[in-house]
Amino acid sequence: MKLTINKLLLLSFFSSCWLYATNGANLIAMGAKSRGMGGVGIAMPHGAESGLANGALITTMEGTEVAFGGTLFLPIITANLSLKAPVPPSQMPTQQFIQSSSDTNMIPEVSLATKIKDHWYLGFGVWGVAGMGTDYVAGKRTDPQPHNFGMRTNLQLLQLGMPMAYTNHGFSFSFTPMIMYGNLKIDYDDTPLEQGGTVFDRPEIPLSQDVAAGFGFGFSYDFRQFKLDGLRIGANYRSSFLLTYKDQISNAIRPFNQFGLDIADDLEQPEEFGIGVSYTRSGHSVAFDLKKTLWSKAKGYGDFGWEDGTIYAGGYQYKTEKWAVRVGYNYSKSVVVNLEGATLSQTALSPEKAKASAKQASLNVFNILGFPATAEEHYTAGASYKVSKSFSVDIAGVYQVESTVTVDSGALNNVGVRAPLEAKTTHQETSGTVQLVYNF
């Protein structure tokens, strides 16, 4: 299903937002309450904002709740291509770490949930759920050299969902039909890749867009009837969303086709599933989630060598009638890794092996410069204050510890391409979320 942004006035609000990866290409959570608790939300109720994490938990509400939120996202991403191979400096100068100029972003979201009759609940949400982007355009600096290939990427993903939930005797179940909108743009300076008199005719392609349908399931169980008040378990599942960005990926990898790199324009948002547990007593709550994201099985991401992500999240909350405080921790190993066979060989390689190594090296360069989904460790904190009976304010802050990933790219030298030996990126994020909540 194709869709232009001009036909969706709502999406225009998101058109200037460049989102960044935290768990792979996904944010650790939607909503200030969940973000303040390390991203937990599978078994820990958070009101209307639970519609995305686990729709079954909107059954813990009474009446109607509407939440409007926004996150100020401040990523610091730098990259460096190290020239250690025997290549004349005039062909590709040694570079220092260059910081991506895409470093300030706004991510909005809206959630609504209501009890429609006994046992039945309905919700709706619009969430900026994921994305990535870097900007190393040389024109923004005085140095005319194509630093980091002048790589500029922008991936945005927006999700709409309508959770429908049923609860009875402690058991809650939800089904959520979803629509995902995505846009993608990739561009870079391929001059350093020119070899043997070859000049690549790779045009700049306008931003590409697509829409896909999917669904999610949620489950939770409250052990109250077993006299274990406050203990809850949960599970969720979200389907994949197959998005096709016309000409973006195929055009970007054209100079690398000679190495057997042939990837379609599909970039599939992968399947996700998880389990969680929470326990609340006398205002104190602790919660833990274990989630899995199948990047390696998704079209596009799997082709670029991404590994599956395993996410560990834990959080604590102390809540009174008037206010609440939260802390949390979130960890997921980088899904972008150094692909084997991409090193510069010191011995003669057969043409077939040289080509295969150059293919792996090409993927490494694209991942590090264009899609550095390398964030791993997050510390979070948050709070809520009830201004009146029907209005409260939630805030949260997330600090991602700087991570560094180094990958090999020297195998490109085996086939005569002017290339450095390795590419390295550092990734650090800070964000703050404010959410206004209305209860009726």
Backbone hydrogen bonds, N-H to C=O, Kabsch-Sander energy under -0.5 kcal/mol:
donor,donor_aa,acceptor,acceptor_aa,energy
7,K,4,T,-1.6
8,L,5,I,-1.3
9,L,7,K,-0.5
12,S,8,L,-0.8
12,S,9,L,-0.7
13,F,9,L,-0.5
13,F,10,L,-1.3
14,F,11,L,-1.6
15,S,11,L,-0.6
15,S,12,S,-0.7
17,C,14,F,-2.1
18,W,16,S,-0.6
19,L,17,C,-0.7
19,L,155,L,-0.5
22,T,26,N,-1.5
23,N,26,N,-3.2
24,G,22,T,-0.8
26,N,23,N,-1.8
27,L,129,V,-2.1
35,R,31,G,-2.3
36,G,32,A,-2.1
37,M,33,K,-0.9
37,M,34,S,-0.8
38,G,35,R,-1.2
39,G,34,S,-2.9
40,V,34,S,-0.5
40,V,37,M,-0.9
49,E,46,H,-0.9
50,S,47,G,-2.0
51,G,48,A,-1.9
52,L,49,E,-0.9
53,A,49,E,-0.6
54,N,50,S,-2.4
57,L,54,N,-2.2
58,I,55,G,-1.5
59,T,56,A,-1.0
60,T,57,L,-1.6
61,M,58,I,-1.4
65,E,113,A,-2.9
66,V,438,Y,-2.5
67,A,111,S,-3.1
68,F,436,L,-2.5
69,G,109,E,-2.6
70,G,434,V,-2.0
71,T,107,I,-2.2
72,L,432,G,-2.9
73,F,71,T,-0.7
73,F,105,N,-3.3
74,L,430,T,-2.9
76,I,428,Q,-3.4
78,T,426,T,-2.0
79,A,98,I,-2.0
80,N,424,K,-2.3
82,S,80,N,-0.7
82,S,422,E,-2.0
84,K,82,S,-1.1
87,V,85,A,-2.6
91,Q,88,P,-2.3
92,M,88,P,-1.0
95,Q,81,L,-0.9
98,I,79,A,-2.7
100,S,77,I,-3.4
101,S,135,D,-2.4
103,D,101,S,-1.3
105,N,73,F,-2.2
107,I,71,T,-2.3
109,E,69,G,-2.1
110,V,126,V,-2.3
111,S,67,A,-2.6
112,L,124,F,-2.6
113,A,65,E,-2.2
114,T,122,L,-2.6
115,K,63,G,-1.7
116,I,114,T,-0.6
116,I,120,W,-1.6
117,K,120,W,-1.4
120,W,117,K,-2.1
121,Y,165,A,-2.5
122,L,114,T,-2.6
123,G,163,P,-2.4
124,F,112,L,-2.7
125,G,161,G,-2.2
126,V,110,V,-2.5
127,W,159,Q,-3.0
128,G,108,P,-1.1
129,V,127,W,-1.1
129,V,157,L,-1.0
130,A,157,L,-1.2
131,G,25,A,-2.3
132,M,155,L,-1.1
134,T,153,T,-0.8
136,Y,151,M,-3.3
140,K,137,V,-1.5
141,R,138,A,-2.3
147,H,145,Q,-2.3
149,F,146,P,-1.8
150,G,147,H,-3.0
151,M,148,N,-1.8
152,R,187,D,-2.8
153,T,134,T,-2.3
154,N,185,K,-2.0
155,L,132,M,-3.2
156,Q,183,N,-2.3
157,L,130,A,-1.9
158,L,181,Y,-3.0
159,Q,127,W,-3.2
160,L,179,I,-3.0
161,G,125,G,-2.1
162,M,177,P,-1.6
164,M,175,F,-2.3
165,A,121,Y,-2.3
166,Y,173,F,-2.6
167,T,119,H,-2.0
168,N,171,F,-2.6
171,F,168,N,-2.0
172,S,220,S,-2.6
173,F,166,Y,-2.5
174,S,218,G,-2.3
175,F,164,M,-2.2
176,T,216,G,-2.8
178,M,214,G,-2.5
179,I,160,L,-2.5
180,M,212,A,-3.1
181,Y,158,L,-3.2
182,G,210,D,-2.5
183,N,156,Q,-1.9
184,L,208,S,-2.3
185,K,154,N,-1.5
187,D,152,R,-2.1
189,D,149,F,-4.0
190,D,188,Y,-0.7
193,L,190,D,-1.5
194,E,191,T,-1.7
198,T,195,Q,-2.8
200,F,198,T,-0.5
202,R,200,F,-1.1
205,I,203,P,-0.5
208,S,184,L,-2.5
210,D,182,G,-2.1
211,V,1,M,-1.6
212,A,180,M,-2.3
214,G,178,M,-2.4
216,G,176,T,-1.5
217,F,237,Y,-2.4
218,G,174,S,-1.9
219,F,235,A,-2.4
220,S,172,S,-2.1
221,Y,233,I,-2.2
222,D,170,G,-2.4
223,F,221,Y,-0.5
223,F,231,L,-2.3
225,Q,222,D,-0.5
226,F,223,F,-1.5
227,K,224,R,-2.2
228,L,223,F,-1.8
231,L,228,L,-1.9
232,R,278,S,-2.5
233,I,221,Y,-1.9
234,G,276,G,-2.2
235,A,219,F,-2.2
236,N,274,G,-2.2
237,Y,217,F,-2.2
238,R,272,E,-2.9
239,S,215,F,-2.8
241,F,269,Q,-2.3
243,L,241,F,-0.8
243,L,267,L,-0.6
245,Y,243,L,-0.5
245,Y,265,D,-2.6
246,K,244,T,-0.9
248,Q,245,Y,-1.7
249,I,245,Y,-0.6
251,N,247,D,-1.3
252,A,248,Q,-1.9
253,I,249,I,-2.1
254,R,251,N,-0.9
256,F,253,I,-1.9
257,N,254,R,-1.8
259,F,256,F,-1.9
260,G,257,N,-2.2
261,L,256,F,-1.4
262,D,260,G,-1.0
267,L,243,L,-2.9
268,E,299,K,-2.6
269,Q,241,F,-2.6
272,E,238,R,-2.3
273,F,292,K,-2.0
274,G,236,N,-1.9
275,I,290,L,-2.2
276,G,234,G,-2.4
277,V,288,F,-2.2
278,S,232,R,-2.6
279,Y,286,V,-2.5
280,T,230,G,-1.2
281,R,284,H,-2.8
284,H,281,R,-2.3
285,S,317,Q,-2.8
286,V,279,Y,-2.2
287,A,315,G,-2.1
288,F,277,V,-2.6
289,D,313,A,-2.6
290,L,275,I,-2.6
291,K,311,I,-2.3
292,K,273,F,-2.9
293,T,309,G,-2.5
294,L,271,E,-2.2
295,W,293,T,-1.6
297,K,294,L,-0.7
298,A,294,L,-0.6
298,A,295,W,-1.1
301,Y,299,K,-1.4
302,G,298,A,-2.9
304,F,300,G,-1.6
305,G,302,G,-1.5
306,W,301,Y,-2.3
307,E,335,V,-2.3
309,G,293,T,-2.6
311,I,291,K,-2.7
311,I,309,G,-0.5
312,Y,331,Y,-2.9
313,A,289,D,-2.2
313,A,311,I,-0.5
314,G,329,Y,-2.5
315,G,287,A,-2.3
316,Y,327,V,-2.7
317,Q,285,S,-2.6
318,Y,325,V,-2.4
319,K,283,G,-2.4
320,T,323,W,-3.6
324,A,384,S,-1.9
325,V,318,Y,-2.3
326,R,382,G,-2.9
327,V,316,Y,-2.1
328,G,380,T,-1.9
329,Y,314,G,-2.7
330,N,378,H,-2.1
331,Y,312,Y,-2.6
332,S,376,E,-1.5
333,K,310,T,-0.5
335,V,373,A,-0.9
336,V,373,A,-0.7
337,V,335,V,-0.6
339,L,337,V,-0.6
342,A,339,L,-1.0
345,S,343,T,-0.7
354,A,350,S,-2.8
355,K,351,P,-2.1
356,A,352,E,-2.1
357,S,353,K,-2.5
358,A,354,A,-2.2
359,K,355,K,-1.8
360,Q,356,A,-1.7
361,A,357,S,-2.4
362,S,358,A,-2.2
363,L,359,K,-1.9
364,N,360,Q,-2.1
365,V,361,A,-2.1
366,F,362,S,-2.1
367,N,363,L,-2.5
368,I,364,N,-2.4
369,L,365,V,-2.5
370,G,366,F,-2.2
371,F,366,F,-1.2
371,F,367,N,-0.7
373,A,371,F,-2.2
374,T,372,P,-2.3
378,H,330,N,-2.9
379,Y,399,Y,-2.8
380,T,328,G,-2.3
381,A,397,G,-2.0
382,G,326,R,-2.4
383,A,395,I,-2.1
384,S,324,A,-2.4
385,Y,393,V,-2.3
386,K,322,K,-3.1
387,V,385,Y,-0.9
387,V,391,F,-1.0
388,S,391,F,-2.3
392,S,437,V,-2.2
393,V,385,Y,-2.4
394,D,435,Q,-3.0
395,I,383,A,-2.8
396,A,433,T,-2.0
397,G,381,A,-3.1
398,V,431,S,-2.4
399,Y,379,Y,-3.0
400,Q,398,V,-0.5
400,Q,429,E,-3.2
401,V,377,E,-2.2
401,V,399,Y,-0.6
403,S,427,H,-2.3
405,V,425,T,-2.2
407,V,423,A,-3.1
409,S,421,L,-2.6
410,G,421,L,-1.7
411,A,342,A,-1.9
412,L,409,S,-1.6
413,N,410,G,-2.1
414,N,411,A,-1.1
415,V,412,L,-1.1
416,G,413,N,-1.5
417,V,412,L,-2.0
419,A,417,V,-0.9
421,L,82,S,-2.0
422,E,82,S,-1.0
423,A,407,V,-2.7
424,K,80,N,-2.4
425,T,405,V,-2.4
426,T,78,T,-2.0
427,H,403,S,-2.3
428,Q,76,I,-1.8
429,E,400,Q,-0.8
430,T,74,L,-1.1
431,S,398,V,-2.1
432,G,72,L,-2.0
433,T,396,A,-3.1
434,V,70,G,-2.2
435,Q,394,D,-2.8
436,L,68,F,-3.0
437,V,392,S,-2.7
438,Y,66,V,-3.0
439,N,390,S,-2.6
440,F,64,T,-2.6
